[in-house]
Amino acid sequence: MSMLTPPGMGGKYRVTGAAYPRMRRPRRRRRIVLAALGAVVALALLGYGALQLIDVFRGDGGKHTAAGGKDCAKTVASAKPAAKKDTAGGARGEPAAKASPVAALPQPGQITVNVYNATPRAGLAKAVGEELKKRGFVIGHVGNAPADFDKKVTGPGILLGSPKTDKAAFSVLGAQLAGAAPQTDTREGTDIDLILGDSFKELTKKEDADRTLAILANPKPAPAATC
């Protein structure tokens, strides 16, 4: 019997030294494995739910996009002008001829202007006529306005011409005086009367008038419809 064996224990519980109880912490591997599995399952469920939500919203967005595309197509189609039939080649299905470009604006030297003063200010018609002459216009009659307009024009001025007067000529002269309203009478000639009104202060600055004429001569195309 070993000296380490308590009395009365006999050899059944003999401690030989080959095996002895080890004092150590219990292993937590099982808990770690279970926690990791739980986290994986939770992440899988969250990912699946997110995919379902994405599919739902994507499906609605596709429908809205398709509907919006149809509406956009309708808008663009309605914005396009109807094609004109080609009287010469319509029976053969040939396309209609392209529209002619905008006619060039007349030069100031091609426009005769009569300058009339409908205000109480003396010498106004003469001063304006001299300035228009410097800008290249042909100056006709200069003086007081006819009785039908004398002291009766409240705006800056009136452009008075024939019904056959080219509208482009009105635009060229109108660029020299902002707010001048174009009108027509029964005259036969192509000259235009510039009748100065009570609110007239001065002609438009030449550089500003030239800039306006440049825009009128080269208008920018309208932007295409976008959705």
Secondary structure, 3 states (H helix, E strand, C coil): CCCCCCCCCCCCCCCCCCCCCCCCCCCCHHHHHHHHHHHHHHHHHHHHHHHHHHHHHHHHHHHHHHHHHHHHHHHHHHHCCCCCCCCCCHHHCCCCCCCCCCCCCCCHHHCEEEEEECCCCCCHHHHHHHHHHHCCCEEEEEEECCCCCCCCCCCCEEEEECCCCCHHHHHHHHCCCCCCEEEECCCCCCCEEEEECCCCCCCCCHHHHHHHHHHHHCCCCCCCCCC
